[in-house]
Amino acid sequence: MSESSQSGRVLVTGAGGAVGRELTAMLVGAGALVRAAVHRRDDLVPEKDLDIDRVVVDFAAPDTLLAALRDVE
């Protein structure tokens, strides 16, 4: 990762799935600020030791996506 990409927050959609969980962990390990977005509250990334923001996004409700994208580069 370049230094400029490490300074901003990134949004990982599908963070509750197999690929999203791995990607989230890899990004955190690389020093990125991560916001993990899932579709349902019960899909929230369970790894409590990860220092991430956890949000629920419903693509049918644009306000949830706008909130998730706040402060994301």
Legacy VTK file of the C-alpha trace (Angstrom):
# vtk DataFile Version 3.0
C-alpha trace
ASCII
DATASET POLYDATA
POINTS 73 float
0.000 0.000 0.000
1.152 3.469 -0.693
1.463 5.870 2.207
-1.397 8.007 0.915
-3.795 5.044 0.872
-2.884 4.214 4.471
-3.829 7.656 5.717
-7.518 7.455 4.751
-10.364 5.261 5.890
-11.498 2.484 3.551
-14.938 0.892 3.352
-15.143 -2.878 2.971
-18.599 -3.964 1.844
-19.524 -7.580 2.477
-17.202 -7.609 5.475
-19.260 -10.370 7.105
-18.505 -12.830 4.302
-15.509 -15.109 3.867
-13.597 -12.813 1.488
-14.628 -9.607 3.255
-13.455 -10.875 6.639
-10.058 -11.829 5.229
-9.739 -8.516 3.393
-10.681 -6.586 6.532
-8.072 -8.433 8.604
-5.408 -7.902 5.909
-6.143 -4.178 5.669
-6.030 -3.731 9.443
-2.754 -5.665 9.517
-1.363 -3.272 6.897
-2.282 -0.286 9.056
-5.421 0.871 7.236
-8.367 2.481 8.990
-11.262 0.182 8.091
-15.020 0.574 8.180
-16.597 -2.880 7.845
-20.028 -2.805 6.211
-22.504 -5.678 6.299
-26.097 -6.072 5.145
-27.588 -7.370 8.403
-26.648 -6.635 11.986
-26.153 -10.359 12.679
-23.421 -10.402 9.978
-21.265 -7.873 11.834
-17.636 -8.915 11.811
-17.250 -10.919 15.037
-13.516 -10.422 15.395
-13.694 -8.060 18.363
-9.912 -7.723 18.492
-9.913 -5.810 15.186
-9.846 -2.040 15.591
-12.516 -1.217 12.984
-15.762 0.677 12.613
-18.685 -1.692 12.095
-21.759 -0.476 10.181
-24.903 -1.960 8.689
-25.604 -0.940 5.074
-28.823 -1.570 3.167
-28.379 -0.679 -0.496
-32.147 -0.143 -0.712
-31.794 2.609 1.907
-29.366 5.172 0.460
-29.002 7.019 3.759
-27.243 3.978 5.282
-24.738 3.947 2.427
-24.142 7.684 2.703
-23.476 7.301 6.422
-21.058 4.418 5.791
-19.151 6.481 3.223
-18.668 9.454 5.559
-14.920 10.106 6.011
-13.998 7.367 3.522
-11.472 8.157 0.798
LINES 1 74
73 0 1 2 3 4 5 6 7 8 9 10 11 12 13 14 15 16 17 18 19 20 21 22 23 24 25 26 27 28 29 30 31 32 33 34 35 36 37 38 39 40 41 42 43 44 45 46 47 48 49 50 51 52 53 54 55 56 57 58 59 60 61 62 63 64 65 66 67 68 69 70 71 72
